[in-house]
Amino acid sequence: MTIDSTQATIMIIDDEPDNLNVLGEMLRHEGWEVRAFPRGEMALAAAREELPDLVLLDIRMPGVDGYEVCRRFKADERLRSIPVIFLSAFTEPSDKLRAFEAGGVDYVTKPFAETEVLARTHTHLRLRRYQIHLEDLVSQRVKDLAEAHRRLRIWDDAKSQWLRTLAHEMRTPLTGVFGIAELLFLELPPASKLHDLRTNYDLSRSRTKKLMDDALTLAEIDVAAEGFAANPMRLAPVLRNALSAVARQISDCKVRSSLAAVEHVTVSAAPELLTRAFTDLLLTATYCVSGGEVITLETSVCERQAHVVIATDGKALSREAIETFFEVGGQRMHLKGGGDFGLGPPLASRTLRLFNGHVSVRNGPERGLIIEISLPAE
């Protein structure tokens, strides 16, 4: 069964009884239901009661002419999508133009040929049914998207709540564990070899706390980004704070910086969050160098964008490590210490996107790693 062979209702509007009879017989022979009217006002009232699938409309009629009837069809929200084919003895281009301007989809001149009227009716019924089918699909997709969005909001809220609860519940027992460990270290005899574990213990404690803090911040950015207010701020002090934070944590590599290009540049962000992002990216770079190797931080401004480039002169990363660099749980420290980068890179990436910035990573042309950051400069 073709799409235009299903049952359809055709409305004919013509003040000539002979035309109504001829057209009606022709259309009924095709299996369609026909509703005939000699006046436009009568047809409009009937159409509002029961929608037709297509209208065949004469132009010259007493009272309201065909142009006005078509305009009233198109002005009615329920009727406007019904295709209107004009049937008229008027043959001037200006008459056809008026018909199309009124909202008609086609124009057949009288005296008409049966095959032409049927062919055009079949075509526009087919197009009409395609249109209805597409509208139904769009409506269903909109409903599906609304439902998917509702479910995602539920999951996002649940994820945020779960992470907050987890972080709180983990902090409570971990605080006790860390406190007991501190007491045990204090009770050790000065000559005990167990004091050698203190460095690893401090690193593990610091890493655990940072992971919990980073997980919470990631959840807040993903679910409630509007909670982080962006304010105008100088970029250079942020970079200096990040460099100082890294210097306090890392002592086995050198960091050289040049901030002159952004000394008076202003960006819009949350200061603590942006400082944290640059600190995390610098710390990640330190994981990719060995003792004695150098990390450089260069700045520039171009086309109202502040650029910060962090480069290492150590070994390059694998292709897989580059591709997963900013994914949660996707990075591995292939070059130093084993393990992963933690949540620092993905948190930095989301932070910069939050403030309309961008960060990318690639291997250097000969060796090392290059992290490129850009932020809109005000």
C-alpha positions, 0 to 999 in steps of 0.5 A: 500500500502506497502512502497516498492510497489510504483513506483521505478526505478531500474538501471541494469548494466551488459555487458551480454545482456541475464542478462539484459533481464532476470533481466529486465523482472523480475523487470518489472513484479513487476511494477518497471521501468527498465533502463539497461546499458552494461557499467558503464560509460554510467550508471553513466552519465544516473544516473546523469541525472535521479536518480534511486532508486536502482542499480543492478551491475555486477562486471566483465565488460570491461573497468571500473569494478563494484567495480570502478563503485560503488566507483564513485557512492559513490563519487558523492554527488547526487548518494552516497545514492542510494543503490547498490546490486552486482550481480556476479559470484565471490564467494570468501569472498575477492570478497564480501569484496571488494564489501562492501568496495566499498560501496555496500549494498548487494551481490548476487551470480550468477546464482541467484534465482529470489526469492532471487533477488526480496526479496533483492530488495524489502528490500533495496527499503523499507530501501531506502524509510525509509531513504528518509522519515527520511531525509525529517523529519530531514530537516523539523525539522531543518527548524522548529528549525531555524524558532523557533530560529528566532522567539525566538530571536525576542521575546528576543530582544523585551523583552529586549527592553521592559524591558529597556523602561519600567524601563526608563519610570517607573523611570521618573514618580517614580522619580517625585512621590518620590520627591514629597513624600520627600517634603511632609515629609519635610513639615510635622509638627514635631509632626505629626504622619505621620512621622511614615510612613517614614520607610515604605516609604523608604523600598517601594522606595528602593524595587521598585528601586531594582526590576527595576534594577534586571529586567533589569539585568535579561533581559541582562543576558538572552538575552546578556550574552556576555556583562558581562566580566568575570575576575579573582578575589579573592573570599574572598573580594567579600564575605566581600563586600556582608556581609557588604552590608547586615549588613547595610540593616539588623539589627535584625539578626546576621550573622557569617562568616568564610572565611579562606578557600577561603582567597586566592582562585581566581574565574572568574566573574564580581565583581559587579555582583557576589557581588550582587548575594551573597548579594541577597542570604544573604538578602533572608536568612535574610527574613527567620529568626526572631529576634535573630536567626543566619545566618552562612556563611561557605566556603570550597574548594574541587576538584577545586570548591569553596563552600559557604554555607549560613545556617539559624537556623530558621524555614524551608520552605515548599516544594512548596517554596523550589521548586520555590525558584529560579523562577521569582515570584515564592517565598513567604516569609512564615516566615517573613513579607509576600510578596515575595523574589523579583527577588534576588534569580532568579537573583543570580541563573542566575548570578552564571550559567553565570560564570559556578557556581551553587546554590541550596537550601534545608531545614536543617536536623532539622530546618532552610534553607541551600543555597549552592553555588559553583564556579570553583576555579582557 
